[in-house]
């Protein structure tokens, strides 16, 4: 029986090649998209699922409130770890994680090398300072050494197996124990243990572990702010593992007591609050409020849910498309069904046969999707997380997923056509009366409903794609309050004197391709923030504000063309003498007129500094956030970024390239051991909206696929309709109807379906777009023309699709239609 079903399915596939290919194409698109999305979502959801005690592991984070502004940080004051260990109950392990500041340079001397000329490995990431509790909390497999004794003494290091093989490629792992590694020429450590690399996706991605006592032994506790409770570093994180009978609320209460003890000002009044909170391990990878910390990527959970929705919609469109195309060719199978029923086939057998045919087509689509998935992964490499891989035979859960998708899609796609086809009455079929008036009566509403559903989804994607693109265009083209084009910036190495920095600046200024250069701090707008506590006393009350800061020489504001609204620019100085504030800060200090702020003094680092001018507000971060208070001053001793405004590009487009080559040559002459890495400022601004640009690109792809599959479904419905109205079309032509009249008659109902879909999709898209735009403090308007353009575009696409079949039907010879009657 099953062999017969298979042979019948194969014959039907060959007999209806065009429909079969369209069916396979529509389903394979949906299955391929769902497979790629499943890979991404499964990868992201797999973070930190392997730790046996994961439900007891928390990261300590901070919630902040300053003068009405809320803040959050994944970093905590450095001494908190010791305080928790000494002064709390209910915590089994306390694990401080101090990321090595910047990429490290590791120097190692192996047996066959000259000890005076060690091998140097630059840009070594994933290095942390931590304690022995780390290895009590994380169940590593040890190649050499012991978890019980690791990292207890100064100058000890544990390294992963991959780093051991990298640093000591020709030495047995056992012989690596005792070897010395020197980090950045300042931190020396001896290998006391080697652990196997963790192959799972995890927040705990360190490859090298240096003992925390090393910091104290080297006299670096001030650099690590080990005694500072009122400030913290971004690379200082803290993880705890709770005891079996403890809970997060109990520990948070004890943390509040500790904070009050060591930082009484943390909760002094309602305008300045600070508190510690325990963040569950499974929340770290998805919580953008606190961030992942240094070097840790955050997955956007709503985006993952959105991807799942896209996968579901594309699969649904493929199923609807299959149903429409299958019912469209039902008339061709009517005689076969009638004969089978006359010969004794039951309805159940016919249903099984048609479901088998659907399963056959779905299986072919699944095989095709397996083949094209690697191509899709390469095409969307920019959206694929690092570490995600596709290996069907070593990822058994993929086979299970594909099997489940194949069965579900086959059932959803094939059940309705199977029930309809198997329900034909043999007598009517053999008399050719099975389709009489069926396009306007029985089951017509369901096919139209499916088509409307397809176009609702497609129309929603079209409108959403327009809205996202409009907001990105608005963000990239809005006047941000500064110049951003033709500007590059780069970092120079830290040194204690200004001589080398000034020498480099003099060479850059002399270059004919350079319009202006400046030595300063960060660019006007950056991803992240740099804050300083600044106090203003107006004679009645004290206003303490956490203020964004920028500094640079006198060319900095000229280069970026940041304007004054009151007062004057700061004078050149190597120390902090005078400053500028922006309009937002001036208003927060209570000055209605910017001129009123001139001459007032602010307390910075226990020093009173006069305000000499007020800057026009500019966007110091992305348009997601409002413009906050900002201060600018001249302070060259702490300026390690060079900003260069290039002259306009020449006709052949080589001037900027030549300028950058010259700048790099001067840089390498003065800093021969440093790497020259520059960025264009406008490209850095564009990166603010990298996630939105990815969403826009994905939406465009989803829109294209949804429209394509929907049009295939529409084509199926029009084929079905023209098939059952062949006699009517022939009679109308005999009575004198023109091709235009027949095409209009056939298209009218379909266009009305598209318009109904638009009426349903438009308010849904407006609501979703408005909710998405709430993420931006400064956003574009939801314009009426977005909806009008989207609706017109969909109608035009639908008319083009309809014309493929309606014109052919209208131009057919009526004799051929009537002779069969």
N, C-alpha and C positions, 0 to 999 in steps of 0.2 A: 504493500500500500504506500509506504513512504517513498519507495523507489519510484512508484508511479507519480506521486506528487512532485518529486524532484524532476522527473522527465517532463511533466506538464509545465512546471515553472520555467525550465530551460527553454522549452519550445515557445512559450509565451514571451519570454525575454527576447528571443531571436525574432519572433514575428512582429513585435512592436519595438523595434530598436530605438526609435527616436524617443518615445515615451519612457522606455526603460532607462535610457542614458540620462534623460532629464531627472527621473526619479533618483537614480544613483547619485547624480551630481548634487541634487538638493539635499539628500540625506547625508552624503559624505561631507558637505560643507558644515552642516550642523554637528555631526559627530566629531570631525576634526577640531572644530572650535571648542567643543565641550571637552575634548581630550587635552588640548593645550591649557585650557582654563583649569581643568582638574589638576594637571601637573603643578600649575602655579599655586593654586589654593592648597593643595595637599602639602606642598613644600613649606608654605608659610605657616600652615596650621601644625606642622610637625615640630615646631620649635619647643625645646625643653619639655619633651614628652617622655624622655627616657630615664630621668633621674628617679630612683626609687622613693626618695623623700621629697619630691617636688612640691607636694601640697603643704610642706612645712617650711619651704624656703621663701624668703621675702627680701626685697631690696628696700633699704631705708631711703625715703625721699623727703623733700621739703615742700610745704605750701607757704606762700608768702603773701602778705598784703601790705602795700605801702600807699598811703594817701589815696585810697580808692582804687588802686591798681592791683590786680591779682597776678601773682607769679608762681611758677613751679620749677623745681630743679631736681634732677636726678643725683646731683652732687650734694655732699653734706660736709660740715666742718670735720677736719681731719681727726681731732681728738675724741670724736663721738665713739669710735670703735672701742677704744680702751675704756671709756666710761661705761659702755654697755657691758663689757666683759666683767668689770669690777663692781658695778653698782646695780645690776638688774638680776632678777631671777626668772627662770622660764626660757632662757636662751641657751641652746646646746653649743652652737658654734657662732662665732663672730668673725667675719671675714672681710677685712678692708681690701679694696681693690684700687691701687694707685697705678694708673696707666703711666707708662714711661712717656715723658713729655716729648711729643714729636716722634718721628721715626728715628730709631737708634742706629748707630753704626757699631757693629760688633766686630771685634778683632780677636782672632784665635790663632794659636800656635800649635800645629800638630807635629807628629813625630819627625816627619821627613822635611819639615820646614826649618828655616833659620829663625830662631826665637826672636831675633832682632828685627825680622821682617815678617810680621804676622800677616795672615790672610785677612782681608777686610771685606765685610759684607755690609753694604749700605742699605738704608731704608728697611730695617727690620721692624716690622710692626708686631702687635699682639704680645707685648712684654709688660709684665706687671710686677709691682712690689706687693707681697702679701705675706700671710703667716701660715703656720702649720695647720690651723683650722680649715684651710681651703681643701686640703687633701683628706680631712676627716669628713667633710661635707660631700665632696665629689668622689665617686668610686672609680678612680683611675686604675687601669691595669699597669703594674710597675714592671718595667724591663730591668731596671737596676735601682738600688736604693730602697728606702722604706718610707711609707706614709707616716709612720709613727715618729720618725726623727727628722723629717725634712723641714727645712727653712726655720730651724730653731736658733741658729747662730748667725752672726754677721758673715757676709761675703759667701753665702751659700746660694746655689741656684739649682733648680730643677728644670730640665728642658724636655720638650716632646721628642719622640723618636724621629720625626721628620727633620727637626732642627739639628738633632745629633748627627744625622746622616748628611745634612747640608754643611755643617761646620767641620765635621771630621769624616769626610767621605771614605777614607781608606783605613779607618781604625774600627776595630770591633766595638760594639756598643759597651761591652764591659770595660774596655780600656778608656772610654770617654770619662768615666768617673775620676774626678780629681783634676781634670783639665780646667784651665783658666780661660774665662771670657771677659774681655774688657769692653764696656759700653761707653761710647762717646768719650773715650780717653779719661774718664773720671770715675766710673764705677767698675770695680773688679770683683768677680765672683768665681767660685770654683764649683764645678758640677758635682753635686752629691746625689743626684737621682735622675732617672730617665723614665718617662711615662709614655704609654701608647697614645697616639692622637685620637681625639674623640671624632668619630665619623658622623655623629648626629648633628642636627642643627640646634645650636644652643647660644645663649647669651654668654656662656663661659667659653670664650674662644681663644684664650691666651695660649701661647706656644712656649713661652719662657717665664719662669717664676723666680724672682729674686727675693731673698729673705728680707722682711721688713726691718729687722735689727740693723741691716746694712745702712739704712738711712740715718740712724742715730750714731752709728760708729763713724760715719763719714762727716758728721756735723751738718747734715742737710735738713735737720728738723725745721729750721726756719723757712727753708725753701719749700718744704711740704706743708708749712703752716700747722705744725703738730700741736701748737699751743693756742691756736686762734679759733675762738668760738663765734666771732661776729662776721667772719668771712670764710670763704671756701673756694676751692678750685674745681674747674669742670672735670678734671681727670681723677677726682677723689670720690669713689663710690663705696658703699658699704652694704654687705649682704649678711643676713642672719638666718640661722636655722633654729626653729623653735623646738622646745622640748615637747614630748608627746602630750602632756596634759596642759599645755599652754595655749594661748590664742592671741591673735593680733591686737585685739582691743586692750587686753591686759598689758602687753608690751608697750603700746602707744601711750598708755597712762604713765608708765614708768619713764618713757622718753620725755614726756612733758615735764616731769619732775626734774630730770637731768638738765633740760634746757633752761628751766627757771633758775636752777642752781648756778649754772655757769654763764648764762647770758640773760640777766634779769630784764634787760631792755626788750627782749624778744616778744614779750606780751605786756609791755608797759602801758599802752593805751590802744584804743580800737583802730587808730590810724596806722599803726605799725605792728603787725602780727607776724609771727614765725612759728611753725609747728612741724614736727616730724610725723611721718605716716609710713606704714608698712605696705609696700606694693607687692602683690603676689607674683611669683616667678612667671606664671603663665600669662601675666598681663604686660610684661615688659616689652615684648616684641610688637605689641599692638597699640601701646598707649603713647600717643603723640604729645600728651600734656606734659609728661616728664621727659620724654625722649629716651633713646637707648643709651645715651652716654657717648663717650669718645669712641668713634669707630664702629658704633653699632647702628645698623640700619633698622628703621621702624617700618613695619608693614601697616598699610592703611586698611583697617578692617571694613569700613563701608565700601571701599573700592573692591575688596575681595567679594563682598556680598553682591556688589554690582556686576562683577564678572560672572558670578554664578547665575545671576538673573539673565545676563546676555546669553550665556550658554543654554539656559533653559528656553529662552525665547527662540534662539536659532534652531534648537531641536524641535520645538513646537511648530515653527514655521515649516521645517522640513516635513513634519508629519502631516500638517494641513495641506501642504503642497502635494504630497503623495496621495492623500484622500481625493483631492480635486482632480488630479490627473487620472487616477484610477476610475473614478466615477465618470470622467469624460469619455473614456473608451469602453464604458459598460455596454453600449449598444453593439459593439463588435463581438462581445462575448455572450450576448443574449441567446443566440441560437445554440452555442455550445452548452450553456446551462440548461436550456430546454431539453436538449437531447440527453444530457447526463441524467436529468430528473426522470425523463421518460424511460431510461434504461435502468432506473432503480436507485440512483444515488440519493441519499438522504441529505437534509439540510445541514446536519452536523458534519457529514463528509465533505460537503462543498465548502463550509466554513473553514474546516481544517485545510482543505486544498488551497484556498485563497490566502489564509494566514501563512501557509508554507511558502507560497509564492512571495509574499511580503518579506518573510524571513530570509529567503534566498536573495532578494534584492538588497535588503538591509545588510546582510553578510558581505555582499560584494562592496557596498558602500563603506562598511567598517574596514575591510581590507584596504580599500583605497585610502581611507583616512589614516591608517597606520603608515602607509607609504609616504603620504604628503606631510605628516606631522613634523618630521625633522626639517623639512623645507620651511614650514611655518615658524618653527622655533628659531631658525636662522634669520628669517625675515623680521621677526619681532625680538631680536636679541637685546635691543635696548630696553625692553619691558620685562625681560626674564631675569629673575634674581640670580646673582652669582652663586654657583654651587648646585643649581638645578640641572639635572641631567635626565636624558630619556633613553632607557635601555629596557625594552619590553621584556626580554627574557630573564633579566635580573631584577625586575620589579613586578613580582606576581600580582600585586594589587592592581596594576594597570590592566592585566588580563581579566581580572575579576570585574573591574569597572567596565571594560569594553563588552564583556559578555552580558552584563546587566543592562547596559545601554542598548545593545543589539536586541535583547528580548523585549525591553520596555518599548522601544521605538517600533519594533515589529508589531507588537500588540496594539499600540495606540494608532499606528498608521493603517493597519490591516483590518481591524475589527469592524469598523463601520462599512467599508466597501465589501467585506466578506458577507456581512449580514444583508446588505442591500442586494448584492448579486445573487446570493443563494436564495433570496426570497421571491425571485421571479416565478410566475406561474407558467408552466410549460405550454398550456393551450394558447395563452396570449402571446407568448414569445414566438411560437411557430406560426401564428397568424400575423406577426409583425405589429402587434398592438400593445406591446409592453411599454412603449414610450409615449403613448398618446397623451398629449398635454402635460407630460410630467415635469416640464421645465417651469410650469406655473403652479403646479400643485404639490403632489406628494414629495417631500424631502428637499424641495427647492430652497426653502427657508434655511435649512441647515447648511447647504453649500454656500449660500450667500452670507450666512453668519460667519462661517469659517473664513471667507474671503475678507469680510469686514475686519475680523480679528487680526488677520495678517497685516492689513494696511493700517490698523491702529498701532500695532507694534512698529511697523516701518515708519509711519508718520511721526511717532514719538521720537524715534532715533534721529530722524531728519531735523526736527525742531531742536532737540537737545544738542546736536552737533553744531547747529547755527549759533545757539546761545553760548556754548562753551567757547567757540571760536571768536565770538563777538567780545566776550570778557577778556580773553587773552589779548586780542588786538587792542582793547582799551588799556589794559595793564602795560603793554609794551610801548604804547604811543602816548600815554598821558604825560603831561608836563610834571615831572617829579621834583622840580625846583632846583635842578642842577644839570650841567652838561654831561652826557654819557657817551657820546660818539667820539671815535678816534682817540681814545684814551687807553693806555695800558698802565699796569702797575705790577710791581714785583717786590719781593722781600729781600733785604740784605742781611747777612749774618750779624749776629750780636757782637759788638765790641765795645770796649769801655770808653773809647775816644771817638770824636767826630771826624778826625782827619781823613780816614779812608772814605767815609761817606761823602764828605765835602769834595774830595778828589774825584769821586765818581760823578757827583752832580756837576762839577765844572766841565768834565768831558762831555756829558750829555747835553749841557746847555750850548756847547759849541757846535753841535751837529746841525747842519742846515735843514734836516728833515724834521727837527723838533721845534714845535711852537712855544712850549712852556714846560717846565719841569718843577717838581716840588718834592721836598723831603717831609714825610709826615707819618701819621698813624694810618689806620684803616681808611678805606674809601668811604664816601658819604653814606652809601647804602651797602649793608653787608647782611649775609645770612647768619643770624646770631646777634649778639649784642655785646657792648662793652659799657659797663655802668660804673658810676662812682657815687658815693653818698655825699650830698652837698646840703649845707644848712643855710637857711636865710632867717635872720631875726628882724622882724619889722618893728621892734620896740614893744610889742604886746605879746606876741607868741612866736614860737620857733617852728619854722616849716622845714622839715627834713625830708628830702626827696632823693629817690634813687634815679639818677640822671644819666642818660646816654652821653658819652664823651667822644670827642674827636680832637685831634690836634695836628699841627703842621706848621711849616714856615709861612711867610707872607704870600707866597705864590699859591698856596693850597686853595684858598677860596677863589682866587682869580682863575686858576686852572679849571676848576669845576663850575665857575660862573655862578656862585652862590651869592645872592644879593643881600644888602643891608636894608632894613626898614627904619633904623634909627641908629644914631651914634656913629662910630668909626670902627675900622678894622684894628685888630691887635697889632702891636709892634713886634718885630723880630726879637726873640729872646731864647736863651738856653735854659731858663728857669721859668717857673710859673709866676707871672706878675699881673696879668690882666686877662679878661676873658669876654667872650661873646655868648649870648644865650639866644635861643630861638623864640619865635612868637608864642608857641605853645607853653614854654616854660615861663615866659613873661606873664601870661594870663594866669597860670597856676599860682604864681607868686602874688597875684592880686592886682596887677597893673593893667588898667583898662587901655591906657595909651603906652605904646612901647617906649616913648621918650622918657616916661616916668621911671623906667628901670635903670636908666643911665646914671652911673655914679654910685649905685647901691653896691653893697659888699656881700659876698658869699663866703662861707667857711668851707674850705677844701683842704683836707689833710692838715687840720689844725692851723691853717693859714688863711687870713682874710684877703680876698682878691676882689678887685673892683670890676664891675660890669661896665665895659666901654662901648658896647654896641649890641643891637638886637638883629638877628638874622631872619630873613624870610623863611618861613617853614618849608622844609623839604622832607621827602619821604626817606627816612633813614633805614627803613626795612621795606618789606613787600607791602602791597596794597591790602593784604589780609588784616593788618593792624593799623590802628590810628596813629597819627603823628604824636610822639611823646615829647617830654621835655629833653632838651639837649644843650650841652655847653661845648664851646670850642675855645681852645687857647693855643698859644705858641709854646712848644716845649720840645726842642730838638734833641735833647739828650735821650729821649725815649722814642725817637722817630726811626723806624727801621723799615719803612716802606717808601719806595720811590714811585712817584706818579708822573707820567709823561703824556702830555697832549701833543699828538702828531699833527703836522701840517696836512692839508687836504690831499687825498690820494691823487697821484698823477694819472694821465690818460692810459698808460699801459699797466697800471696797477702794481707797480714795483716799489714805490717810494716807502710804504710802510714796512715792507719786507726788508728793504735795505736798512732802514732805521733800526729795526729790531736786531739785525745782524751786528750793526755797529755797537748798539747798546750792550749786547751780549759779549762782544769782544772786549769792551771796556770793563765790564763786570768781571770777566774771567781774568783780566790782567790784574785787577785789584784784589779779587777774591778767588785765587786759582783753585782752591779746594772745594768751593761751594758750587752748587747747581743753580743754573739760571732758569727759573720758571716764571713766566709772565702770564697775565690774563688781560683780555680786553674787557673794559668795564661794562660795556653794553651787553656782552655775553654773560657776565656775572649777574646782571640784572635779569636777563632772560631765564637764568637758572632758578630764580625765585619761583617761577611758574612752571618748573619742569614737570611736576606731577600733573598740573592742569593740561600741559601740552601732550603728555602721554594719554591722558583721558580723552583729549580731543582727537588724537590719532586713532585710538581704539574705537571711539564713537564713529569716526568716519568709516573705518573698516566694518564695524557692526552695521552701520547704516547701509553701506553698499551691499553687504550680504543679505540683510533683511529685505531691502528693496528688490534685489535680484530674485530671491526665493519667492517673495510675494508676487512678483510679476509672473513667475512661472505658474504659481497658483491661479492667478487671474487668467493666464493663457489657457490653463486647463479648464476653467469654468466656461470660457468663451468657446472653446472647442466643443465642450459638452453641449452648450446651448445651440450652437450652429448645427451640430449633428442632429439634435432632436427637432430642430425647426427647419430642416432642409426642405420639406414639402411646402411649408408656409412661404419660405424665401422664393421657391420656384414659382408659386402662384402669384406672388406680388410682382415678380419680374414679368410674368406673362401679361399681367394687367397693367403694366407700364411703369412700375416703380424704377427709379434711377438707382445707380450704384450708390450715390451720395445718400439718398433716402433710406436705403437698406442698411448702409453702414451706420447712419445716425440712429435708426431704430434699434439695431443690435447693441450699439455703444451706450445708449442712454441709460439703461439699467445699471451697467457696470460703472459708469462715471458717478451715478448716484451712490453706489456702494462706497466708492473712494471718498466722496464728499461726506457721507455718514461717518466714515472712519476718521476723517479730519475733525468733524464736530466732536467726536469722542476723545480723540488724542490731544487736541489743543488745550483744553482746561487741565488735563493731567500733566502735560508738558509744562504749562505755565506754573502750576503748583510746584513741580519738581525743580524747575529752573530757579524759581524764587527761593526755595529752600537751599539750593546749592549756592546761590549768590550771597546768602547770608554769611558765608565764610569770608567775605571780603568787606572790609570797612569802607572801601571806595570801589564802587561797582558801576557797571553800565546799566542802562535802562532796558527793561524787557520791551522791545519795540514791536509795534503792530506789524511792521513789514517783515519781521522774522516769520510770523505765522502765515502772512499772505504769501510770501515767497515760497515757504515750505509747501503750502497747500497747492499753489499753482504748479510747482515743480513736480509734485506727486501726480497731479492730474495729467500733465503733459507726458510723464513717463507711462502712466496707465493708458493714455490714448495711443501712444506709440506701440505698446504691447498689444492692445486690442486690434490695431490696424493690421497686424501680422495675419490674423485669421479672418476678421470681418470683411476686409476688402476681397480676400480670396473667395469667401462664401458668396459675397454680393456679385462677383464677376463670374461665378460658375454658370454653366449652361443649364437653364431650368428644365430642359428635356431630360437630362440625366437624373434629376431629382424626382420628376413626375412619372417617368417610365417604370420606376420600381414600385409605384403604387398601383 
